[in-house]
Amino acid sequence: MLSVEPDAFAAQMRCLRDKGFQAISLQSAISYRDENGEWPERAVVLTFDDGFANFYEEAFPILQRHGFSATVFIVSGHMGGYNDWEPSLQGSGPLRLLSWEQASELAEAGIEIGCHTRNHLDLRRCTPQEASLEISSSRREIKEKLGLDAQSFAYPYGGVNHLVQHLAAREFRAACTTELRRANSDPLNLLPRVDMYYLRSQRRFASLLDGQLDQYLTVRRCGRLARRMLVSASTV
């Protein structure tokens, strides 16, 4: 489960507001870090992968209500269609994606549109030429359709190696992984994130904002790494 119900999301955004936090775009946070040498205080970056239409329908109005921004990573070759890439999100079935018109409206309202490749391929399994094309063509399509020079990228499936990292750094100012922790002084093309699977509880969400969840995330991160190692070993 990589999402939350609209009511739970609304409660989380109220929690942010009540604790004095502001939700800003990734590029706004990076600009602040570049100028001040640290991330902005009392600010969070909300990122949404794949560009599902329900962001426009459900999350966006809630963000607007609080004056919050976010960063949405879109799969440019599937805009207006469905998440029919493989492997799909387990148990979700086909989900509708944003149209270019909706993405344009979001951008005009202050939501950052980032890149998530053209076809949501695991770039580690691509040839260097395929990986480069997946990244560059997606950025080009965003420029052609929205008139935006996308500066943020998210690795599909969190899949990154030295080659993919280099390709992303060549095209974008920042790139997000799925490494489970809060960002500190990380390289901008290897930014970690905390996914919603671990924050479904309102208590845990509040604890994250209070800086009290790092030990829990460390345990979860180690467990996730161990599971990945077991899967890799079983396929050798």
N, C-alpha and C positions, 0 to 999 in steps of 0.2 A: 504494500500500500504506500504510494508515493504522493498521496494527496489527502486533503481533509474535506469534510462536508462544508457547504457554505456557512451554516450557522456556527460551526467551530472556527472557521476562518474569521468570521466577523468578531467572534469573542476574542480571538488572538489579536486582531487589530485594535480592539478596544483596550486590551491589556498593554499593547505598545503605547497607545496614547496616554493611558492612565499613569504609566510609569515614566512619562516624559520623553519617549523615544520618537524619532522621526524615521520613516522609511524613505530611502533615497535610491537613486539609480547606482549601478556599479560604477559608471564613469564619473559620477559626482563624488563618490567615495574615493576613487583613485586620484582625482584632481586634488582633493583635500590632502590625501597622503603625500602626493608629490610636493605640495606647497608647504606642508607642516611636518613631514617626517613621521606621521602616525595617522591611524584611522580616526575619523571624527567620533567624538564622544556622543553618547545618547543617540546613536544612529545605527540602523540596520539596513542591509541590502537584501531585498526579497527577489529571488530569481525563480523563473518559471520556465521549465524546459519544454520543448516541442511545439509550443504555440497552440494549445488547445482552445477551441472556440469558447469553452466554458470560462476561460479567463475573462474574455470580453463580457460574457453574459452574467457571471456571478462575482468574480473577484474584483474586476475593475470598478464597478459601482461602489463597492465597499472601500476600496482604496481612495476613490474620489471623495467619499464622505469625510475622510480624515485628512485629506490633503496629502496623501502618501503617493510616492512613486514606486517603481519596480523595474526590473529588467526581464524581458521576455525573449527567450532564444527560439527562433523559428526555423523550421525545416523548409527551405525555400521551394523545393521541388514538389511539395505536397500541399501548398497553400490552397485553401478552399476545398481540400479533399479530406482524407482520413489518415490515421496513423497505421497505414497498411504495410509498414516495413517489418522486417523480421530481425530478431524476435520481438513480438509485440508485448505490451505491458500485460503481465500475467493477470488473467481474470477480468480484464477491463472490457474486452470486446472492442470493436471498432469505435473510435472516438473522432468526432469532427474537429477539424483544425480551423484556425483563423483564415478568413479571406484576406486578400491584399487590402481591400477597402477597410476592413476592421482594423488591420494593422496600421494603416495610415491614420485612422481616427485615434488610435491609441498613442501613436507617436506625436500627433498634434496636441494631445492632452498631457504630454510630458512623460509618457512611458518609454523607456529605452528599448529599442528593438535590437537584439543581438543575433548572432549567427549560430546555427546548430547543424551545419552542413546542408547539402542539397537533398540527400536521400537517407539521412540518418544511418550511415554505414559505420561499422566499427573500424576506425581508421587504422588500427593496428593490423588489421587483416587485409588492408589494401596495398597495392604496389605504391611506391613513392609518387608515381604519376597520377594514379587514381586518387590518392589522398589529397594531393595538391589541387586537383580539379574539383573535388568535393568541397573544399574550403573556398577556393578562389571564385568558383562559379556561383556559389551561394552568396558570397559578399557582393558580387557583381549584380546578381538579380535583385538584391535588396536596394542597391543603388538605382537600378533601372526602374523598379516599381515604386519605391518610396522616396527616392531622392536623398537617401541617407547614406552616410559613410560609416557603416557598422564598425564599432571599435571593440566590441565584446564578443567572446566566443565561449561555447560550452562543448566539451568533448562528448560525443555520443557514447552512452554507456560508461562514461568516465574513462574511456580507453585512451591512454596516452603512453607513448614511448619517446625516445630521444628524437626520432625523425618527426613524429607528429607534433611534438612540442616545438621543434624548430619551425615547422610550417605555420603553426598558429602564431608564433612570435613574429614571423615575417609579415603576417597580414593584420594582426590585431594588437591593440594596446594591452588587452588582458584576456585570459582564458581560465575557465573554471573547471575543476575536476569534481569528483565525487568523494574525495578524501574527507572523512567524517571528523571535522573539528572546526573551531573558529579560526578565522584568518588572523595572522599576526604579521611578521615581517617576511612573508612568503614572496617568492618571485611572482610577478604579475601574471605569468603564463602558467602558473601551477597553483591557483587559488583553491583552497579547500572550501567545503560547504557543509552545512548541517541539514540533512534532508528530513522531510516532515514525518517519515516513518517513526522517528524517535521523539517527536514533539506532539503526538496526538493528544497527550494529556495536557490539560491547561496548567497543571501544577509544574510539569517539566518545562513547559514553554516559559512560564514565569521564572523558573529557576535559571534557565539559560540567560534571560535578560539580566538577572541578578548576579551572573558570573559564577553560579554554583553548580553547573552541570558538567564541567570539564572532566572530572574523574569518571563520571558515568559514560561520557562520550568516548573516553580512552578505552574503557572496558569493551564497549560496543565495537569500536574500531578494530581492536585486537581480535575480537571474535569474528568479525567479518573477514579480516585478513586470513585467519586460520581456515575458515570455510572455503575461501577462494583457493588456498593452497591445497586443500583436500580434493577439491574438484579438479585442479590441474594435475595432481598426482594420479587421480583415477583415470584420466584420459591419456596418460602417457603410454 
